[in-house]
């Protein structure tokens, strides 16, 4: 705590003053927000990726694109996911081989998980990623979608806090944190996310409603290709008294 602020807290005990910290309300750059406190998905979907600040914060291969949800008065809503032959997935040449749905209960989280990238024989990971995302970033035909799992995630109910972390060898260690809203919260944060193999991703449900998502994968599910990092948040521990009884 700054010395000039200490008089504000003279009514507290020494122990309380020693433990006290203040939140920093100072402004930070957009790149710092993306890597730290997080930003709305709509802001990233609309961002100009060629701007230096955005380019330096963006994890190569990640795509965030807006979705339009149409209200149907007195009935509900209608929202497209994606079209195979036009739009963002057509542009990068990715069409999922498997589709699935998932529900996350309110106030739960899915720990970081990651899928292994495929590296051509005779090529180092660093050389391969440099070619894919630095030297020839627009040559989407190079991407081995059929040999590694890329995820395309859509959210149809609830709100989520998503964190992405670069895990590929030789790539800049970047973090992206974004907030996405499901179709039942129609607005600019109705967005979909493409996550490359080698990028760790975690989800945390915000609010009091379950999170419903639909996602496509570039390959069929393989248990051995589902790597876990810091995923103990998913395990509900038994009470100590139960553990004590079961260990007798």
N, C-alpha and C positions, 0 to 999 in steps of 0.2 A: 504494500500500500504506500502511495506517495506521502511524504512527510506532511505536506500542506493539507492533506485530507484527514490526517489522524485526529484532529480536534472534533471532527464530526462524530467520532465513535468513542469519545472519552467516557460515555456512560456505560460502556461494556466492560466486562472483566478482562484482565490481561490475557487470559486463555482464549476468550472469544475473539479479541482483537488480533491475536497471533494467528488464528485460524481463518480470519476473514480475507476474502478476495473479492475483487470487483470485476464485473463484466465489462469487456472492452466494446464500446459502441462506436468506435472509430470506423470510418469507411475503409473497405479493402477492395482490391482489384477483382475483376470478374474471374480471372484465372485462379486467384486465391479462394474465391467463393466456390468455384467448381471443385477444387481439391479439398476444401475444408467443410464449411457449414452446409454447402450444397446449394443448388439453384433449381428453380422450377423447370420441368421438362420442356414446357412450351418455349421458354427462353432459349434453350439450347437447340430445339428443333428449328427455330426461326433465325438462329445465329448465322452469320457469314463465316464459314469455316476458313476463308482465306485471310481473315483479319489476324495479325500476328498474335494477339493475346489469346484468341480462340485456338489457333493452330498449335500454340505451345502448350495448351492445357488438354487438348483432345487426344484420346488414346486411339492410335491408328486402327482402322477397321471397324470401329464402333459407328453405328448409324442410329440417329434419333430422328424420327419423323412424326409429324402431326397426323392425327386421325380426326375425321369429322364425324360427329355423332348427331344424328337427326332426331329431334323430338317427334314423337307420335302422340299428339294430345289425347288424353284419356286412356291411352294404351301402354305407353312406354317409350322406347327409343329404338333406333336402328343405326348401327355403326358398322361400316365395312372394316375388315382387317387389312387385306392387301390383295392386289391383282397380280397374277403370274406374269402377264405380258406387258405390263406398264407400271410405272411408279418406281419407288425406291428399290424393291427387290429385283425388278427387271433390270434396273440400271447396273447393279453390281453382280448380276448373273446368279443369284441365289434363289432356289425354290426348295422349301423343306421336303424331306422324304418322310417325315413322321410328324403328326400333330397330336397334342395332348392337352389336357385341362388339369388345373391344380387349384386347390383351395388352401388358403392359410387362415387359421383362426385369428381373430382379433388379438392384438397384443402378443403376437408370436414373431419369430424371426427365422430366416433360413440362412445359416452360416455360409461363409465363403466356399464356393465350389468352383472347380476349374476343369476344363477338358484339354487333353494333350494335343498340341499342334503337330502336324505331320511335316517332317523334314525330309526332303529328297536325299537319296543316297549320294554320298560324295560331297555334300554341301554342309557347311556349319550353320547352326541356327542363326547366328548373327548375320552371316552373309545372306541367308534366305530371307529373313525379315527385312533386311535393308533393301533387297530387290523388290519384295512385295509392296512395301509401304513407303519407301523413300525414293528409290530409283525409278520404279515403274508403278506408282500408286494407282494409276488409272487402268492398268492392264488387269482387269478382273478375271480374265481367262486363266491367269496363273494360279489363282486361289484353288487349293485342293479341297473344295467343299465336300466331295464324296469320300475323302479320307480322314476328315476331322470334323468334330461337332461344333457348328455355329448355331447359336440360339436366336430366335426371333420371338420376342415376348410382347403380348397384348394384354391389357388389363381391362376387365369389363365390370368390375365392382370394387369399391373400396379405394384406399389411398396407400401408396407405398413409398418408402424411402429406399432407394437403390444405390448401392456403392459398387463401383467398378475399379479394379486395380490391375495395372499392367503386370503380367507375370512372365512374359516371353524374354528369353535370353538375349541380351544386347540391346533391348529397347529401353527408352527413357522410362524411369519408374514414376508413372503418372497415376493419379487418382481422379475419378469423376464421381460426384455424388449428385443425384437428381431426385426430384419428387414428382411422382406420376399419379394421375387420378383416373379412376375407372369410368366407364361409360355412364354410370349413374350420377357422376359429377361432371356434367357436360361443360367443357370449357377448353382453354388453350393448353391445359396439361393432359389432355387425352392424347397420349403419344405411345408409339411403339419403339422398341429398342432392339438393335442387332448387336449381338455379343460374339466376338471372334473366339476361336479356340485359343487358349493360352491367356485369356483375360479372366481373372477371378471376379466373381460377382456374388453379392449378398443382398438379401431383401429383409426389410423390417416393416411390419404392418403398422400403419398409423391409424389412430382413431378407434372407434368402438365397433366397427363392422368387419366381417370377414373380407379377405382379399380373394377375388376370383380372377384367374388368368388363363389364357390360352396361349400355347407356345408351339412353334414349329422348330424342328431340328434338321440340320442338313444331312444327318445320318440317323439310322435307327439307334435306339437306346442300347448302350453297352455298359453294364455295371462296372467293368474294369476301367472304363474311360471317364468315370465320375470321381474326380479327385476332390478331397475335402481338406479345407484349411480353416482352422479356428471355428469348427462347426459344433462345439460343445453346447452352444446356445440352443440347439435343437433337442437336446436330451433333457427330459424332465426327471430330475433326481428324486428318488424316494426319500421320505422323511428319515432323519437319523434314527428315530425310534424303530421304524420299520427295518432299516438296515441292520440295526443291532439285533432285532428279533430273528431276522433271516440268517444271520451269521452264527447263531447258536448251534 
